[in-house]
């Protein structure tokens, strides 16, 4: 008998549909980290909720596993669920945020003293600053462009897989990624 870790996704999906919990666990272990990263990129304001978002993705996927027809890969199908779920979490977050706006506290403008700088700390700070600038520039991109770019650059998906996830033609994916890269480069140039 083949170990579950050696099975293809589609075989595991078939077993999940039959109620095999070990097959479901294997799929979760295969995609957990990638979905966490995707949630962080698609819903950055959800800090602290990424595990909940991914759990929501898996719940929706396993609840509807019988709807998976194999026309696309399981990964593509799962990422499409993750994209929609992340959008739902963002939409709900912004609705709740409007009710939680409060005035600034009196200590928000105070400076915090920095420890003595060491070269290793300065290098780490420079890397963190670069990452921060990239994330800020990425956040300013229109959502459709940002999503296509993230799926391509961070998840390494093909144009066809992205087209399947976003339910758009492959040419649209290519133009979105091109435009996202151009806007991102311009934003980074402006920030620097």
Secondary structure in CASP SS format (residue, H / E / C, confidence):
PFRMAT SS
TARGET T0000
AUTHOR 0000-0000-0000
METHOD secondary structure of the structure
MODEL  1
X C 1.00
X C 1.00
X C 1.00
X H 1.00
X H 1.00
X H 1.00
X C 1.00
X C 1.00
X H 1.00
X H 1.00
X H 1.00
X H 1.00
X H 1.00
X H 1.00
X H 1.00
X H 1.00
X H 1.00
X C 1.00
X C 1.00
X C 1.00
X H 1.00
X H 1.00
X H 1.00
X H 1.00
X H 1.00
X H 1.00
X H 1.00
X H 1.00
X H 1.00
X H 1.00
X H 1.00
X H 1.00
X H 1.00
X H 1.00
X H 1.00
X H 1.00
X H 1.00
X H 1.00
X H 1.00
X H 1.00
X H 1.00
X H 1.00
X C 1.00
X H 1.00
X H 1.00
X H 1.00
X C 1.00
X C 1.00
X C 1.00
X H 1.00
X H 1.00
X H 1.00
X H 1.00
X H 1.00
X H 1.00
X H 1.00
X H 1.00
X H 1.00
X H 1.00
X H 1.00
X H 1.00
X H 1.00
X H 1.00
X C 1.00
X H 1.00
X H 1.00
X H 1.00
X C 1.00
X C 1.00
X C 1.00
X C 1.00
X C 1.00
X C 1.00
X H 1.00
X H 1.00
X H 1.00
X H 1.00
X H 1.00
X H 1.00
X H 1.00
X H 1.00
X H 1.00
X H 1.00
X H 1.00
X H 1.00
X H 1.00
X H 1.00
X H 1.00
X H 1.00
X H 1.00
X H 1.00
X H 1.00
X H 1.00
X H 1.00
X H 1.00
X H 1.00
X H 1.00
X H 1.00
X H 1.00
X H 1.00
X C 1.00
X C 1.00
X C 1.00
X C 1.00
X C 1.00
X C 1.00
X C 1.00
X C 1.00
X C 1.00
X C 1.00
X C 1.00
X C 1.00
X C 1.00
X C 1.00
X C 1.00
X C 1.00
X C 1.00
X C 1.00
X H 1.00
X H 1.00
X H 1.00
X H 1.00
X H 1.00
X H 1.00
X H 1.00
X H 1.00
X H 1.00
X H 1.00
X H 1.00
X H 1.00
X H 1.00
X H 1.00
X H 1.00
X H 1.00
X H 1.00
X H 1.00
X H 1.00
X H 1.00
X H 1.00
X C 1.00
X C 1.00
X C 1.00
X H 1.00
X H 1.00
X H 1.00
X H 1.00
X H 1.00
X H 1.00
X H 1.00
X H 1.00
X H 1.00
X H 1.00
X H 1.00
X C 1.00
X C 1.00
X C 1.00
X C 1.00
X C 1.00
X H 1.00
X H 1.00
X H 1.00
X H 1.00
X H 1.00
X H 1.00
X H 1.00
X H 1.00
X C 1.00
X C 1.00
X C 1.00
X H 1.00
X H 1.00
X H 1.00
X H 1.00
X H 1.00
X H 1.00
X H 1.00
X H 1.00
X H 1.00
X H 1.00
X H 1.00
X H 1.00
X H 1.00
X H 1.00
X H 1.00
X H 1.00
X H 1.00
X H 1.00
X H 1.00
X H 1.00
X H 1.00
X H 1.00
X C 1.00
END
